[in-house]
Amino acid sequence: MKKTPLLNIALSRLIASLGHGDIVVIGDAGLPVPPGVELIDLALTHGVPDFLGTLKVLLSEMQVESHVLAEEILLKRPQPLLGLDVLNLSGELGERRLMSHEHFKVLSHQARAVIRTGECQPYCNIALVAGVTF
């Protein structure tokens, strides 16, 4: 058995295959997935798994250089934003960039994969840009 919290085979494979600058999107249940981008669908029902819990588990194995949020999240202020701010202040998410939700959806076309959660709060989406550990 693995020692880290991440047990999902598809997510472990994805993280092991990332190179510097690759993008992984964690999305809420409503985020569209562009054609041709791998979908790792974890959604079971409303709120399961949640956005923030999924992000924390991914961070247990993924080195993140920066992250991108839709600026609308700062206007709607869904509950997971507080947790995102804590992770950001701790340095686990690297530099923060903001863009419109429409531009975020365009950015998701460049993702290696989109991870769909069961999150049903508005704008609970993040693009993680892979860093290096050296």
N, C-alpha and C positions, 0 to 999 in steps of 0.2 A: 504494500500500500504506500501511496505517496504520503509525505510528511506535511505538505502544505495543504491549506484548506480547499484548494481547487481540485475537484474530483471529475468534472465533466471532461470527457475524452476530446470532444470537438474543440473546446476552449483551450485545453492543454496543448493540442496539436497546433492551433492557431498561434498561440503565444510563442511556442518553440520555433515557429517558422518566420517570425517577424524580423525584419531588418530595420536599421536606423531610418526613421522618417515614415515608416509604414503607419497607416491610420486604421484604427479599430473604432467603430461606433457602437455605443450602448444606447439603445433607444427604448422609448416607451412603447406601449402596445399599438399606438397609432402611427408611428413614424413609417413612411413609405420606404421600401427597400428597392433601390434601383435595379433594373434588370442587369444580370451579369455579376452582381456583387453577392458573395456568399451570405446566406442567412443562417444564423445559428439561433433557432427559435426555442427559447426557454419558457415562454409564456404558458401558464397553466390556466389561470383565471385572473380576475381583477386583483391586482396587487401582488400576485405570486408568480415568479419572484419579484421583489421590489427592485427599483432602480439602484438605490444606494447600497443595498446588500450585495447586489451583483457587482457593482463597481468595486467595493471593498475586497471581494474575493479575487477579482481580476488583478487588482493591485498587489495581491500577495505574490504574484509571479511576474507581472509585467513592469518593466522599467519605462516610465513615462517622462518624456522631455517637455511636452506641453499639452494643453487641452483647449478645445474650442466648445463654446456654449452659444446658443442662440440668445441674443440680447433680450428677447422677450421673457426669458426666465427671470430676469431681474425686475420686470414689471409685474408679472403674475405671482412671483415669490412662492412657488409650491414648497411644501415642507422639506423635500430633499435638498433644497438650496442651502439650508443651514449646514447640513453634513458636507456638502460640496465645499462650502467656505472653510470648514474645519480642515478638510483634506488639503485644500489649496494652501492654507496658512502653514500646514505642517511640511509643505514642500513635496508631497507625494504626487501632485498633479503637474508640477513644473509651471511654466508660464501660462497665464490665462489669456486667451484671445476671444473676442466677442464678434459675432456677425448676425445679420438678420436670419430669422428662421428659414426664409426662402433660400438664402445663400448657404445655410447649413445643409439643406437638402441637396443642393448642388455639390457641396463638398463631399457628401456621403457617396457620390459616384466614384470617388477615388479610394474608398475604404477597401481594405482587404476583406473585411467582413462586417456585417451588422448583427449585433446581438440583440434580439428582441426580448424584452422583459414583459411582465404583466402589469407594469406601472401604468396607472390611468390618471396621473396628474399632468397638467399641461407643461410642455416644453422640458420634460425630464429626459433630455438627450445630451450625450457628450461624445465628442470625437477625441480620442486619445492618440497622440502622436508618439510612436515608440522612440525611446532613447537607447543609449548604450550604457553598460555597467562599467566601462573602463574610460 
